[in-house]
Amino acid sequence: LSETDAILRSMSLEFFPAKDNEGVVLESNVSEELIKDIKDFLREATPSQLEGLCLFQIARWAGTPYHQTLEKPPAPSRKYVLKGFQCGDLKIGLWCKLSISSLPSFAGAMLTLSSFSATLDVDGARVKLERQSFFIGSKPFEGTLEALANLIVERYKPCIRHSWRSLINNSNAVLGGLFSRHAWNPRKATNKTLIPAVLCVWNGVVTLRSEVPKADMVQVYKKDVPLDEAGFQQVLKSYDSGSMETFLRRLLGNFDAKVSDSAQLANYARSLLGSKKSFDEVVDFIISPQCKWTVPALPSS
């Protein structure tokens, strides 16, 4: 089982360690599109953390005794082991414009009443994250990436709470920012030059975009289509079988499944073009026993 573990003996992040920098080290502009892109990237770049049966297997084998569905012992799930992690001091200038509906319900309701707006606007709030050490001199971390992220976020929550004055003074959170510098003298970002994405997922591997052949970048861009009814209709209207194949492969990935027969996938993708199928109908088919060209995407042992 330990052969499937990902072991990281030591990690360290330092920001301008050679000098005591009192200014803002990092200026960050956060949008709902960026958050969505990050979630999509992590979903595609991170191996499945589910233990036991995945959703795809449950849908396909419902009503069948479990022991009859096994051709061999199931592969073990992957575990991450981190024996030491350090992150240096970091000061952030934060700009963001988020829909209040995307926030937790209680926080969203309070902000709607206090800001008189459907969006939360932050203009250059200063957030200081102090140096933190994790799992050094204590028991190492063992678990999933999600559990690791939760531990790190919990450690940094006090730092974020201590920055509440700057967040209020540089946002519309209270009375629409009428009595704060958000309304009268908002901070401006030092550099608004957009930097193109450096990484992408190509053939199931996190890769530098500069290393992906130009002819294959088309497939990378096709992954920007959302996996919902709107995205499905967008691909249908393109009448591009290659785009439909890419969409179906991504959709299968959400159910921890993969394609076992590319020729049958191509035939199915072509049959959808020009049809009146809905997104839900496609999902029902690809997770049903009638779909013969898909198999569970179990992690390799």
MIDOSE-1310 file (N, C-alpha, C; in nm, 2 decimals, decimal comma, always signed):
residues 301
lset	+0,08/-0,12/+0,00/+0,00/+0,00/+0,00/+0,09/+0,13/+0,00; +0,20/+0,12/+0,07/+0,29/+0,24/+0,08/+0,35/+0,28/-0,05; +0,35/+0,19/-0,15/+0,40/+0,22/-0,28/+0,32/+0,33/-0,36; +0,19/+0,34/-0,32/+0,11/+0,44/-0,39/+0,11/+0,57/-0,32
dail	+0,18/+0,58/-0,20/+0,19/+0,71/-0,13/+0,28/+0,81/-0,20; +0,24/+0,94/-0,19/+0,32/+1,05/-0,24/+0,39/+1,11/-0,12; +0,52/+1,09/-0,10/+0,59/+1,14/+0,02/+0,67/+1,26/-0,01; +0,65/+1,37/+0,06/+0,72/+1,50/+0,05/+0,80/+1,52/+0,18
rsms	+0,93/+1,51/+0,18/+1,00/+1,51/+0,30/+1,01/+1,65/+0,36; +1,03/+1,75/+0,27/+1,04/+1,89/+0,32/+1,00/+1,99/+0,21; +0,92/+2,09/+0,25/+0,89/+2,20/+0,15/+0,91/+2,33/+0,22; +0,95/+2,43/+0,14/+0,97/+2,56/+0,20/+0,94/+2,67/+0,10
leff	+0,86/+2,77/+0,13/+0,83/+2,88/+0,05/+0,88/+3,01/+0,11; +0,97/+3,08/+0,04/+1,02/+3,21/+0,09/+0,99/+3,32/-0,01; +0,95/+3,44/+0,05/+0,92/+3,55/-0,04/+1,01/+3,67/+0,00; +1,10/+3,70/-0,10/+1,20/+3,80/-0,07/+1,28/+3,78/+0,06
pakd	+1,34/+3,66/+0,07/+1,40/+3,63/+0,20/+1,53/+3,71/+0,23; +1,59/+3,77/+0,12/+1,72/+3,84/+0,14/+1,71/+3,97/+0,21; +1,59/+4,03/+0,22/+1,57/+4,16/+0,28/+1,44/+4,17/+0,35; +1,44/+4,27/+0,44/+1,31/+4,30/+0,51/+1,23/+4,39/+0,43
negv	+1,13/+4,34/+0,36/+1,05/+4,42/+0,27/+0,92/+4,46/+0,34; +0,91/+4,59/+0,36/+0,79/+4,64/+0,43/+0,68/+4,67/+0,34; +0,70/+4,67/+0,21/+0,59/+4,69/+0,11/+0,51/+4,57/+0,08; +0,42/+4,58/-0,01/+0,34/+4,47/-0,05/+0,42/+4,38/-0,14
vles	+0,43/+4,25/-0,10/+0,51/+4,16/-0,18/+0,43/+4,11/-0,30; +0,31/+4,08/-0,28/+0,23/+4,02/-0,38/+0,10/+4,10/-0,40; +0,07/+4,14/-0,52/-0,06/+4,20/-0,55/-0,15/+4,10/-0,62; -0,26/+4,07/-0,57/-0,35/+3,97/-0,63/-0,48/+4,02/-0,66
nvse	-0,53/+3,99/-0,79/-0,66/+4,02/-0,83/-0,74/+3,90/-0,85; -0,84/+3,88/-0,76/-0,92/+3,76/-0,76/-1,06/+3,78/-0,82; -1,10/+3,70/-0,91/-1,24/+3,70/-0,97/-1,30/+3,57/-0,96; -1,43/+3,57/-0,99/-1,50/+3,44/-0,99/-1,45/+3,35/-1,10
elik	-1,41/+3,41/-1,21/-1,35/+3,33/-1,32/-1,22/+3,26/-1,28; -1,14/+3,33/-1,20/-1,01/+3,28/-1,15/-1,04/+3,16/-1,06; -1,13/+3,18/-0,96/-1,16/+3,08/-0,87/-1,21/+2,95/-0,94; -1,30/+2,97/-1,04/-1,34/+2,86/-1,12/-1,23/+2,79/-1,19
dikd	-1,14/+2,86/-1,25/-1,03/+2,81/-1,32/-0,94/+2,73/-1,23; -0,92/+2,78/-1,11/-0,83/+2,71/-1,01/-0,90/+2,58/-0,97; -1,03/+2,58/-0,95/-1,10/+2,46/-0,91/-1,09/+2,35/-1,02; -1,11/+2,40/-1,15/-1,11/+2,31/-1,26/-0,97/+2,25/-1,27
flre	-0,86/+2,33/-1,26/-0,73/+2,29/-1,27/-0,69/+2,18/-1,16; -0,73/+2,21/-1,04/-0,70/+2,11/-0,93/-0,78/+1,98/-0,95; -0,90/+1,99/-1,00/-0,98/+1,87/-1,03/-0,91/+1,78/-1,13; -0,86/+1,85/-1,24/-0,80/+1,77/-1,35/-0,66/+1,73/-1,31
atps	-0,58/+1,81/-1,23/-0,44/+1,78/-1,20/-0,42/+1,69/-1,08; -0,53/+1,66/-1,00/-0,52/+1,59/-0,88/-0,58/+1,45/-0,90; -0,51/+1,34/-0,87/-0,57/+1,21/-0,88/-0,69/+1,19/-0,78; -0,77/+1,10/-0,81/-0,89/+1,08/-0,73/-0,86/+1,04/-0,59
qleg	-0,93/+1,10/-0,49/-0,90/+1,07/-0,35/-1,01/+0,98/-0,29; -1,11/+0,94/-0,38/-1,22/+0,86/-0,32/-1,17/+0,72/-0,28; -1,22/+0,67/-0,18/-1,19/+0,53/-0,13/-1,31/+0,44/-0,17; -1,28/+0,31/-0,20/-1,39/+0,22/-0,23/-1,45/+0,25/-0,37
lclf	-1,58/+0,24/-0,38/-1,65/+0,26/-0,51/-1,66/+0,41/-0,54; -1,63/+0,44/-0,67/-1,66/+0,58/-0,72/-1,80/+0,59/-0,77; -1,84/+0,71/-0,80/-1,98/+0,74/-0,84/-2,01/+0,67/-0,97; -1,92/+0,66/-1,06/-1,94/+0,59/-1,19/-1,97/+0,44/-1,16
qiar	-1,89/+0,38/-1,08/-1,91/+0,24/-1,05/-2,05/+0,21/-0,98; -2,09/+0,30/-0,89/-2,21/+0,29/-0,82/-2,33/+0,29/-0,92; -2,32/+0,39/-1,01/-2,43/+0,40/-1,11/-2,44/+0,28/-1,20; -2,32/+0,23/-1,24/-2,32/+0,12/-1,34/-2,36/-0,01/-1,27
wagt	-2,32/-0,03/-1,15/-2,33/-0,17/-1,08/-2,44/-0,17/-0,98; -2,53/-0,07/-0,97/-2,64/-0,07/-0,88/-2,72/-0,19/-0,89; -2,75/-0,26/-0,78/-2,83/-0,38/-0,78/-2,76/-0,51/-0,81; -2,63/-0,50/-0,83/-2,54/-0,62/-0,85/-2,46/-0,64/-0,72
pyhq	-2,45/-0,76/-0,67/-2,36/-0,79/-0,56/-2,22/-0,75/-0,58; -2,16/-0,68/-0,48/-2,03/-0,62/-0,50/-1,92/-0,72/-0,55; -1,92/-0,84/-0,49/-1,82/-0,93/-0,52/-1,82/-0,98/-0,67; -1,94/-0,97/-0,73/-1,95/-1,01/-0,87/-1,90/-0,90/-0,97
tlek	-1,88/-0,78/-0,91/-1,83/-0,67/-1,00/-1,68/-0,66/-1,01; -1,61/-0,74/-0,92/-1,46/-0,73/-0,91/-1,40/-0,83/-1,00; -1,31/-0,78/-1,09/-1,22/-0,87/-1,17/-1,09/-0,90/-1,10; -1,05/-0,81/-1,01/-0,93/-0,82/-0,93/-0,94/-0,73/-0,81
ppap	-0,85/-0,75/-0,71/-0,86/-0,67/-0,59/-0,85/-0,52/-0,63; -0,94/-0,43/-0,57/-0,94/-0,29/-0,60/-0,80/-0,23/-0,56; -0,76/-0,13/-0,65/-0,64/-0,06/-0,62/-0,65/+0,03/-0,50; -0,55/+0,05/-0,41/-0,56/+0,13/-0,30/-0,56/+0,28/-0,34
srky	-0,62/+0,36/-0,25/-0,63/+0,50/-0,28/-0,49/+0,56/-0,24; -0,46/+0,68/-0,30/-0,33/+0,74/-0,28/-0,34/+0,83/-0,15; -0,23/+0,83/-0,08/-0,22/+0,91/+0,04/-0,10/+1,00/+0,03; -0,11/+1,12/+0,08/+0,00/+1,21/+0,08/+0,07/+1,22/+0,22
vlkg	+0,20/+1,21/+0,22/+0,27/+1,22/+0,35/+0,37/+1,34/+0,34; +0,35/+1,44/+0,43/+0,43/+1,56/+0,43/+0,50/+1,57/+0,57; +0,63/+1,57/+0,57/+0,71/+1,56/+0,70/+0,75/+1,70/+0,74; +0,74/+1,80/+0,66/+0,78/+1,93/+0,71/+0,74/+2,04/+0,60
fqcg	+0,68/+2,15/+0,64/+0,65/+2,26/+0,55/+0,66/+2,39/+0,62; +0,73/+2,48/+0,55/+0,75/+2,62/+0,61/+0,71/+2,72/+0,50; +0,64/+2,82/+0,54/+0,60/+2,93/+0,45/+0,64/+3,06/+0,52; +0,72/+3,14/+0,45/+0,77/+3,27/+0,50/+0,67/+3,38/+0,51
dlki	+0,71/+3,49/+0,56/+0,62/+3,61/+0,57/+0,57/+3,65/+0,44; +0,45/+3,69/+0,43/+0,39/+3,73/+0,30/+0,29/+3,84/+0,32; +0,31/+3,95/+0,25/+0,21/+4,06/+0,25/+0,14/+4,07/+0,12; +0,01/+4,08/+0,12/-0,07/+4,07/+0,00/-0,16/+4,20/-0,01
glwc	-0,16/+4,25/-0,13/-0,26/+4,36/-0,17/-0,37/+4,29/-0,25; -0,49/+4,29/-0,20/-0,60/+4,21/-0,26/-0,70/+4,30/-0,33; -0,72/+4,27/-0,45/-0,83/+4,33/-0,53/-0,93/+4,21/-0,57; -1,06/+4,24/-0,55/-1,15/+4,13/-0,60/-1,29/+4,19/-0,62
klsi	-1,37/+4,12/-0,70/-1,51/+4,16/-0,73/-1,58/+4,03/-0,73; -1,65/+3,99/-0,63/-1,72/+3,87/-0,62/-1,87/+3,89/-0,60; -1,95/+3,80/-0,66/-2,09/+3,80/-0,63/-2,12/+3,75/-0,49; -2,20/+3,82/-0,42/-2,23/+3,79/-0,28/-2,30/+3,65/-0,27
sslp	-2,37/+3,61/-0,38/-2,44/+3,48/-0,38/-2,34/+3,37/-0,38; -2,21/+3,39/-0,42/-2,11/+3,29/-0,41/-2,06/+3,26/-0,28; -2,09/+3,35/-0,18/-2,04/+3,34/-0,04/-2,13/+3,25/+0,04; -2,09/+3,20/+0,16/-2,18/+3,13/+0,24/-2,30/+3,21/+0,27
sfag	-2,42/+3,14/+0,29/-2,55/+3,21/+0,30/-2,55/+3,31/+0,41; -2,50/+3,28/+0,53/-2,51/+3,38/+0,64/-2,43/+3,50/+0,61; -2,30/+3,48/+0,56/-2,21/+3,59/+0,53/-2,27/+3,67/+0,41; -2,33/+3,60/+0,31/-2,39/+3,67/+0,20/-2,50/+3,76/+0,24
amlt	-2,59/+3,71/+0,33/-2,70/+3,79/+0,38/-2,66/+3,91/+0,45; -2,56/+3,90/+0,54/-2,51/+4,01/+0,62/-2,45/+4,12/+0,53; -2,37/+4,07/+0,43/-2,30/+4,17/+0,34/-2,40/+4,24/+0,25; -2,51/+4,17/+0,21/-2,61/+4,23/+0,13/-2,68/+4,35/+0,20
lssf	-2,70/+4,33/+0,33/-2,77/+4,43/+0,41/-2,67/+4,55/+0,44; -2,54/+4,52/+0,46/-2,45/+4,62/+0,50/-2,39/+4,69/+0,39; -2,38/+4,63/+0,27/-2,31/+4,69/+0,16/-2,41/+4,75/+0,06; -2,54/+4,72/+0,07/-2,64/+4,77/-0,03/-2,60/+4,73/-0,17
satl	-2,54/+4,62/-0,19/-2,49/+4,58/-0,32/-2,50/+4,42/-0,33; -2,50/+4,38/-0,46/-2,50/+4,23/-0,48/-2,37/+4,18/-0,50; -2,26/+4,27/-0,50/-2,13/+4,22/-0,52/-2,04/+4,28/-0,41; -1,93/+4,20/-0,38/-1,83/+4,25/-0,28/-1,71/+4,30/-0,36
dvdg	-1,68/+4,43/-0,34/-1,57/+4,49/-0,41/-1,46/+4,52/-0,31; -1,34/+4,48/-0,34/-1,23/+4,50/-0,25/-1,12/+4,57/-0,34; -1,07/+4,69/-0,29/-0,97/+4,76/-0,37/-0,84/+4,77/-0,29; -0,75/+4,67/-0,30/-0,62/+4,68/-0,24/-0,61/+4,66/-0,09
arvk	-0,70/+4,58/-0,03/-0,69/+4,56/+0,11/-0,56/+4,48/+0,14; -0,49/+4,52/+0,25/-0,36/+4,46/+0,29/-0,39/+4,34/+0,39; -0,33/+4,23/+0,35/-0,34/+4,11/+0,43/-0,20/+4,06/+0,46; -0,17/+4,05/+0,59/-0,03/+4,00/+0,62/-0,04/+3,86/+0,68
lerq	+0,03/+3,77/+0,61/+0,04/+3,63/+0,65/+0,18/+3,61/+0,72; +0,18/+3,58/+0,85/+0,30/+3,56/+0,92/+0,36/+3,42/+0,89; +0,49/+3,41/+0,91/+0,57/+3,29/+0,89/+0,50/+3,17/+0,97; +0,48/+3,06/+0,90/+0,42/+2,94/+0,97/+0,50/+2,82/+0,94
sffi	+0,51/+2,73/+1,04/+0,57/+2,60/+1,02/+0,47/+2,49/+1,05; +0,47/+2,39/+0,96/+0,38/+2,28/+0,97/+0,45/+2,15/+0,99; +0,41/+2,07/+1,08/+0,45/+1,93/+1,09/+0,60/+1,91/+1,12; +0,67/+2,02/+1,17/+0,81/+2,01/+1,20/+0,82/+1,98/+1,35
gskp	+0,89/+1,87/+1,38/+0,91/+1,84/+1,52/+0,79/+1,77/+1,58; +0,69/+1,73/+1,49/+0,57/+1,66/+1,54/+0,54/+1,55/+1,44; +0,43/+1,49/+1,46/+0,39/+1,38/+1,37/+0,36/+1,43/+1,23; +0,42/+1,37/+1,12/+0,40/+1,42/+0,99/+0,25/+1,41/+0,95
fegt	+0,21/+1,49/+0,85/+0,08/+1,48/+0,79/+0,06/+1,36/+0,71; -0,05/+1,29/+0,72/-0,09/+1,18/+0,63/-0,24/+1,20/+0,59; -0,27/+1,21/+0,46/-0,40/+1,22/+0,42/-0,41/+1,27/+0,28; -0,53/+1,33/+0,25/-0,55/+1,38/+0,11/-0,51/+1,52/+0,10
leal	-0,50/+1,57/-0,03/-0,47/+1,71/-0,05/-0,58/+1,80/+0,01; -0,70/+1,76/+0,00/-0,81/+1,84/+0,06/-0,79/+1,86/+0,21; -0,76/+1,75/+0,28/-0,73/+1,76/+0,42/-0,62/+1,85/+0,45; -0,51/+1,85/+0,37/-0,39/+1,93/+0,39/-0,43/+2,08/+0,37
anli	-0,51/+2,11/+0,27/-0,55/+2,25/+0,24/-0,63/+2,30/+0,36; -0,72/+2,22/+0,41/-0,80/+2,26/+0,53/-0,72/+2,29/+0,65; -0,61/+2,22/+0,67/-0,53/+2,24/+0,79/-0,45/+2,38/+0,77; -0,40/+2,40/+0,65/-0,33/+2,53/+0,62/-0,42/+2,65/+0,63
very	-0,54/+2,64/+0,58/-0,64/+2,75/+0,59/-0,67/+2,78/+0,73; -0,70/+2,67/+0,81/-0,73/+2,70/+0,95/-0,62/+2,77/+1,03; -0,49/+2,74/+0,99/-0,38/+2,80/+1,06/-0,37/+2,95/+1,02; -0,41/+2,99/+0,90/-0,40/+3,12/+0,85/-0,52/+3,21/+0,88
kpci	-0,63/+3,15/+0,93/-0,75/+3,22/+0,96/-0,73/+3,34/+1,05; -0,65/+3,32/+1,17/-0,63/+3,44/+1,26/-0,56/+3,55/+1,19; -0,47/+3,52/+1,09/-0,40/+3,63/+1,02/-0,50/+3,71/+0,94; -0,59/+3,64/+0,88/-0,69/+3,71/+0,79/-0,79/+3,79/+0,88
rhsw	-0,82/+3,74/+1,00/-0,91/+3,81/+1,09/-0,85/+3,94/+1,14; -0,71/+3,94/+1,16/-0,64/+4,05/+1,21/-0,64/+4,16/+1,10; -0,67/+4,13/+0,98/-0,67/+4,23/+0,87/-0,80/+4,29/+0,85; -0,90/+4,28/+0,94/-1,03/+4,32/+0,91/-1,05/+4,47/+0,89
rsli	-0,96/+4,55/+0,96/-0,97/+4,70/+0,94/-0,94/+4,73/+0,80; -0,83/+4,67/+0,75/-0,80/+4,71/+0,61/-0,90/+4,66/+0,51; -0,96/+4,54/+0,54/-1,07/+4,49/+0,45/-1,19/+4,58/+0,45; -1,23/+4,63/+0,56/-1,34/+4,72/+0,57/-1,31/+4,86/+0,51
nnsn	-1,19/+4,91/+0,53/-1,15/+5,04/+0,48/-1,13/+5,04/+0,33; -1,11/+4,93/+0,27/-1,08/+4,92/+0,13/-1,19/+4,83/+0,05; -1,31/+4,84/+0,10/-1,41/+4,76/+0,04/-1,55/+4,83/+0,06; -1,65/+4,77/-0,01/-1,79/+4,83/+0,01/-1,87/+4,75/+0,11
avlg	-1,80/+4,68/+0,20/-1,87/+4,59/+0,30/-1,96/+4,66/+0,39; -1,92/+4,78/+0,43/-2,00/+4,86/+0,53/-2,05/+4,99/+0,46; -2,19/+5,00/+0,45/-2,25/+5,12/+0,40/-2,20/+5,15/+0,25; -2,17/+5,04/+0,18/-2,12/+5,06/+0,04/-1,99/+5,13/+0,03
glfs	-1,91/+5,13/+0,15/-1,78/+5,20/+0,14/-1,79/+5,35/+0,14; -1,91/+5,41/+0,17/-1,93/+5,55/+0,16/-1,83/+5,63/+0,24; -1,80/+5,58/+0,36/-1,72/+5,65/+0,46/-1,57/+5,60/+0,46; -1,53/+5,52/+0,36/-1,40/+5,47/+0,36/-1,33/+5,51/+0,24
rhaw	-1,20/+5,48/+0,23/-1,12/+5,52/+0,11/-1,17/+5,44/-0,01; -1,24/+5,34/+0,00/-1,30/+5,26/-0,11/-1,37/+5,36/-0,21; -1,45/+5,45/-0,15/-1,53/+5,54/-0,23/-1,46/+5,67/-0,27; -1,37/+5,72/-0,18/-1,30/+5,85/-0,20/-1,16/+5,84/-0,26
nprk	-1,09/+5,74/-0,22/-0,95/+5,73/-0,27/-0,91/+5,58/-0,28; -0,97/+5,51/-0,37/-0,94/+5,36/-0,38/-0,80/+5,34/-0,43; -0,74/+5,24/-0,37/-0,60/+5,20/-0,41/-0,60/+5,15/-0,55; -0,49/+5,17/-0,62/-0,47/+5,12/-0,76/-0,36/+5,02/-0,76
atnk	-0,38/+4,91/-0,84/-0,28/+4,81/-0,85/-0,16/+4,87/-0,92; -0,04/+4,83/-0,88/+0,08/+4,88/-0,93/+0,10/+4,84/-1,08; +0,07/+4,71/-1,11/+0,09/+4,66/-1,24/-0,04/+4,58/-1,28; -0,10/+4,62/-1,39/-0,22/+4,56/-1,44/-0,20/+4,47/-1,56
tlip	-0,07/+4,45/-1,59/-0,04/+4,36/-1,71/-0,08/+4,22/-1,68; -0,16/+4,17/-1,77/-0,21/+4,03/-1,76/-0,10/+3,93/-1,80; -0,07/+3,83/-1,72/+0,03/+3,73/-1,75/-0,04/+3,61/-1,79; -0,01/+3,56/-1,91/-0,08/+3,44/-1,96/-0,05/+3,32/-1,87
avlc	-0,14/+3,22/-1,88/-0,13/+3,10/-1,80/+0,00/+3,02/-1,83; +0,07/+2,98/-1,73/+0,19/+2,91/-1,76/+0,17/+2,76/-1,77; +0,08/+2,70/-1,69/+0,06/+2,56/-1,69/-0,08/+2,52/-1,75; -0,08/+2,39/-1,80/-0,21/+2,34/-1,85/-0,20/+2,19/-1,82
vwng	-0,32/+2,12/-1,84/-0,32/+1,98/-1,83/-0,33/+1,92/-1,97; -0,23/+1,85/-2,01/-0,22/+1,79/-2,15/-0,19/+1,64/-2,14; -0,28/+1,56/-2,20/-0,27/+1,42/-2,19/-0,27/+1,37/-2,05; -0,34/+1,44/-1,96/-0,35/+1,39/-1,82/-0,24/+1,43/-1,74
vvtl	-0,14/+1,51/-1,79/-0,02/+1,55/-1,72/-0,01/+1,70/-1,71; +0,02/+1,76/-1,59/+0,04/+1,90/-1,57/+0,17/+1,94/-1,65; +0,16/+2,03/-1,74/+0,26/+2,06/-1,84/+0,28/+2,21/-1,86; +0,40/+2,25/-1,88/+0,42/+2,39/-1,92/+0,36/+2,42/-2,06
rsev	+0,28/+2,52/-2,07/+0,21/+2,55/-2,20/+0,32/+2,57/-2,31; +0,43/+2,62/-2,28/+0,54/+2,63/-2,38/+0,59/+2,50/-2,44; +0,56/+2,39/-2,37/+0,61/+2,26/-2,41/+0,50/+2,18/-2,49; +0,38/+2,24/-2,50/+0,27/+2,17/-2,57/+0,28/+2,21/-2,72
pkad	+0,29/+2,12/-2,81/+0,29/+2,16/-2,96/+0,17/+2,25/-2,99; +0,19/+2,34/-3,08/+0,09/+2,44/-3,11/-0,04/+2,37/-3,17; -0,02/+2,26/-3,24/-0,13/+2,19/-3,30/-0,22/+2,13/-3,19; -0,16/+2,10/-3,07/-0,23/+2,03/-2,96/-0,29/+2,13/-2,87
mvqv	-0,25/+2,26/-2,88/-0,31/+2,36/-2,79/-0,46/+2,38/-2,81; -0,51/+2,35/-2,93/-0,65/+2,36/-2,96/-0,73/+2,27/-2,86; -0,68/+2,15/-2,83/-0,74/+2,06/-2,73/-0,74/+2,12/-2,59; -0,63/+2,19/-2,56/-0,62/+2,25/-2,43/-0,73/+2,36/-2,41
ykkd	-0,75/+2,45/-2,52/-0,84/+2,56/-2,51/-0,99/+2,50/-2,50; -1,01/+2,39/-2,56/-1,15/+2,33/-2,56/-1,19/+2,29/-2,42; -1,10/+2,28/-2,33/-1,13/+2,24/-2,19/-1,19/+2,36/-2,11; -1,20/+2,48/-2,18/-1,26/+2,60/-2,11/-1,41/+2,59/-2,11
vpld	-1,47/+2,50/-2,18/-1,62/+2,49/-2,19/-1,67/+2,43/-2,06; -1,77/+2,49/-1,99/-1,82/+2,44/-1,86/-1,89/+2,31/-1,88; -1,88/+2,22/-1,78/-1,95/+2,09/-1,79/-2,09/+2,10/-1,73; -2,17/+2,16/-1,81/-2,31/+2,17/-1,78/-2,40/+2,18/-1,90
eagf	-2,53/+2,21/-1,89/-2,62/+2,22/-2,01/-2,57/+2,32/-2,10; -2,53/+2,44/-2,05/-2,49/+2,55/-2,14/-2,37/+2,51/-2,22; -2,27/+2,45/-2,15/-2,15/+2,41/-2,22/-2,17/+2,30/-2,32; -2,26/+2,21/-2,29/-2,30/+2,10/-2,38/-2,36/+2,16/-2,51
qqvl	-2,46/+2,26/-2,49/-2,52/+2,32/-2,60/-2,42/+2,40/-2,69; -2,32/+2,46/-2,62/-2,22/+2,53/-2,69/-2,14/+2,44/-2,78; -2,11/+2,32/-2,73/-2,03/+2,23/-2,82/-2,12/+2,17/-2,93; -2,25/+2,15/-2,90/-2,34/+2,10/-3,00/-2,35/+2,20/-3,12
ksyd	-2,35/+2,33/-3,09/-2,37/+2,43/-3,19/-2,24/+2,45/-3,28; -2,12/+2,40/-3,22/-2,00/+2,41/-3,29/-1,99/+2,31/-3,41; -2,07/+2,20/-3,40/-2,07/+2,09/-3,50/-1,92/+2,04/-3,52; -1,85/+2,03/-3,41/-1,71/+1,99/-3,41/-1,70/+1,86/-3,33
sgsm	-1,68/+1,75/-3,40/-1,67/+1,62/-3,33/-1,56/+1,61/-3,23; -1,44/+1,68/-3,26/-1,33/+1,68/-3,17/-1,36/+1,75/-3,04; -1,43/+1,86/-3,05/-1,47/+1,93/-2,93/-1,57/+1,85/-2,85; -1,66/+1,77/-2,91/-1,75/+1,69/-2,84/-1,68/+1,57/-2,77
etfl	-1,58/+1,52/-2,83/-1,50/+1,41/-2,77/-1,43/+1,46/-2,65; -1,37/+1,58/-2,66/-1,30/+1,64/-2,54/-1,39/+1,67/-2,43; -1,51/+1,72/-2,46/-1,62/+1,74/-2,36/-1,66/+1,61/-2,29; -1,68/+1,50/-2,37/-1,72/+1,38/-2,31/-1,61/+1,32/-2,22
rrll	-1,48/+1,33/-2,26/-1,37/+1,28/-2,18/-1,37/+1,35/-2,05; -1,38/+1,49/-2,05/-1,38/+1,56/-1,93/-1,50/+1,53/-1,84; -1,62/+1,51/-1,90/-1,73/+1,47/-1,83/-1,71/+1,33/-1,76; -1,66/+1,24/-1,83/-1,63/+1,11/-1,76/-1,53/+1,12/-1,65
gnfd	-1,43/+1,21/-1,66/-1,34/+1,24/-1,55/-1,41/+1,28/-1,42; -1,52/+1,35/-1,43/-1,60/+1,39/-1,32/-1,66/+1,27/-1,24; -1,68/+1,16/-1,32/-1,74/+1,04/-1,26/-1,63/+0,94/-1,23; -1,51/+0,98/-1,23/-1,39/+0,89/-1,21/-1,40/+0,77/-1,31
akvs	-1,42/+0,81/-1,43/-1,42/+0,71/-1,54/-1,34/+0,75/-1,66; -1,31/+0,66/-1,75/-1,22/+0,70/-1,87/-1,27/+0,62/-1,99; -1,22/+0,66/-2,10/-1,26/+0,59/-2,23/-1,18/+0,47/-2,25; -1,25/+0,35/-2,28/-1,18/+0,23/-2,31/-1,17/+0,20/-2,46
dsaq	-1,25/+0,27/-2,54/-1,26/+0,24/-2,69/-1,28/+0,38/-2,75; -1,17/+0,44/-2,80/-1,18/+0,57/-2,86/-1,26/+0,58/-2,99; -1,26/+0,46/-3,06/-1,34/+0,46/-3,19/-1,49/+0,47/-3,16; -1,54/+0,40/-3,05/-1,68/+0,41/-3,01/-1,71/+0,55/-2,96
lany	-1,62/+0,61/-2,89/-1,64/+0,74/-2,84/-1,65/+0,84/-2,95; -1,57/+0,83/-3,06/-1,58/+0,91/-3,17/-1,71/+0,90/-3,24; -1,76/+0,77/-3,26/-1,89/+0,75/-3,32/-2,00/+0,81/-3,24; -2,00/+0,80/-3,11/-2,10/+0,86/-3,02/-2,10/+1,01/-3,03
arsl	-1,98/+1,07/-3,03/-1,96/+1,21/-3,04/-2,02/+1,26/-3,17; -2,00/+1,19/-3,28/-2,06/+1,24/-3,41/-2,21/+1,23/-3,41; -2,26/+1,12/-3,34/-2,40/+1,10/-3,34/-2,48/+1,21/-3,26; -2,41/+1,27/-3,17/-2,47/+1,38/-3,09/-2,48/+1,51/-3,17
lgsk	-2,39/+1,54/-3,26/-2,39/+1,66/-3,33/-2,52/+1,67/-3,41; -2,59/+1,78/-3,40/-2,71/+1,80/-3,47/-2,83/+1,74/-3,41; -2,81/+1,66/-3,29/-2,92/+1,60/-3,23/-2,99/+1,69/-3,13; -3,10/+1,65/-3,07/-3,17/+1,73/-2,97/-3,15/+1,67/-2,83
ksfd	-3,04/+1,60/-2,81/-3,01/+1,54/-2,68/-2,98/+1,65/-2,58; -3,01/+1,62/-2,45/-2,98/+1,72/-2,35/-2,86/+1,67/-2,27; -2,81/+1,76/-2,19/-2,69/+1,72/-2,10/-2,72/+1,61/-2,01; -2,84/+1,61/-1,95/-2,88/+1,51/-1,85/-2,89/+1,37/-1,92
evvd	-2,94/+1,37/-2,04/-2,96/+1,25/-2,12/-2,82/+1,18/-2,15; -2,72/+1,27/-2,18/-2,59/+1,22/-2,21/-2,53/+1,16/-2,08; -2,55/+1,23/-1,97/-2,49/+1,18/-1,84/-2,55/+1,05/-1,81; -2,69/+1,04/-1,82/-2,75/+0,91/-1,79/-2,70/+0,80/-1,87
fiis	-2,67/+0,82/-2,00/-2,62/+0,72/-2,09/-2,48/+0,67/-2,05; -2,39/+0,77/-2,03/-2,24/+0,73/-2,02/-2,22/+0,66/-1,88; -2,31/+0,68/-1,78/-2,29/+0,61/-1,66/-2,38/+0,48/-1,65; -2,45/+0,45/-1,76/-2,53/+0,33/-1,76/-2,46/+0,21/-1,81
pqck	-2,51/+0,09/-1,78/-2,44/-0,03/-1,84/-2,45/-0,04/-1,99; -2,54/+0,04/-2,06/-2,55/+0,03/-2,20/-2,43/+0,10/-2,27; -2,36/+0,18/-2,20/-2,24/+0,24/-2,25/-2,12/+0,15/-2,24; -2,08/+0,09/-2,35/-1,97/-0,02/-2,35/-1,83/+0,03/-2,37
wtvp	-1,81/+0,16/-2,38/-1,68/+0,21/-2,41/-1,62/+0,30/-2,30; -1,67/+0,27/-2,18/-1,61/+0,34/-2,06/-1,58/+0,24/-1,95; -1,48/+0,27/-1,87/-1,43/+0,19/-1,76/-1,40/+0,28/-1,64; -1,40/+0,23/-1,52/-1,36/+0,31/-1,40/-1,21/+0,35/-1,42
alps	-1,18/+0,48/-1,38/-1,04/+0,53/-1,38/-0,98/+0,51/-1,25; -0,95/+0,39/-1,21/-0,89/+0,36/-1,08/-0,74/+0,40/-1,08; -0,69/+0,46/-0,96/-0,55/+0,49/-0,96/-0,46/+0,37/-0,97; -0,35/+0,38/-1,04/-0,26/+0,27/-1,06/-0,19/+0,23/-0,94
s	-0,17/+0,10/-0,92/-0,11/+0,05/-0,80/+0,04/+0,04/-0,82
